[in-house]
Structures are given as structure tokens and as C-alpha cells.
Amino acid sequence: MARQARVKSTTGIYHVLLKGLDEHNLFLDDSDRSIFMEKLNKARETGGFQLYAHCLVDNHVHPLK
């Protein structure tokens, strides 16, 4: 059975979750976190979305856009 379609936010704000496969770490050190943030900021600039908050955990990320 297919999952139901996501409900579109009335505010346009979404909590996104990015996880590593099999709970493997996405970030091994602060350099990895810096590189990720550089790429996220570049995506924000080219994609034209607002990033309200973020939380980087070793094995997952919570961007609020």
C-alpha cells in the first residue's frame, strides 16, 4: 500500500530530517559539519528558500526551512 501524500504546509515552513544509512554517522568531525553547512548555504542561495534553524547531530540533521 502506498503512503498518503504529504500535506502542504499553510505556512510554507517544513521540518526536514536527513539521516545516515543504517544509522551511520554523517559527520566525523567539525570539518565535515563545516562542509555540510557550506553546501546547505549554497543550496539555500540558489534554491531561494529561507533556513530558519538547523541542528546537526552526528548521524542526522534537522533543517527547518
Secondary structure in CASP SS format (residue, H / E / C, confidence):
PFRMAT SS
TARGET T0000
AUTHOR 0000-0000-0000
METHOD secondary structure of the structure
MODEL  1
M C 1.00
A C 1.00
R C 1.00
Q C 1.00
A C 1.00
R C 1.00
V C 1.00
K C 1.00
S C 1.00
T C 1.00
T C 1.00
G C 1.00
I C 1.00
Y C 1.00
H E 1.00
V C 1.00
L C 1.00
L E 1.00
K E 1.00
G C 1.00
L H 1.00
D H 1.00
E H 1.00
H C 1.00
N C 1.00
L C 1.00
F C 1.00
L C 1.00
D C 1.00
D H 1.00
S H 1.00
D H 1.00
R H 1.00
S H 1.00
I H 1.00
F H 1.00
M H 1.00
E H 1.00
K H 1.00
L H 1.00
N H 1.00
K H 1.00
A H 1.00
R H 1.00
E H 1.00
T H 1.00
G H 1.00
G C 1.00
F C 1.00
Q C 1.00
L C 1.00
Y C 1.00
A E 1.00
H E 1.00
C E 1.00
L E 1.00
V E 1.00
D C 1.00
N C 1.00
H E 1.00
V E 1.00
H E 1.00
P E 1.00
L E 1.00
K C 1.00
END
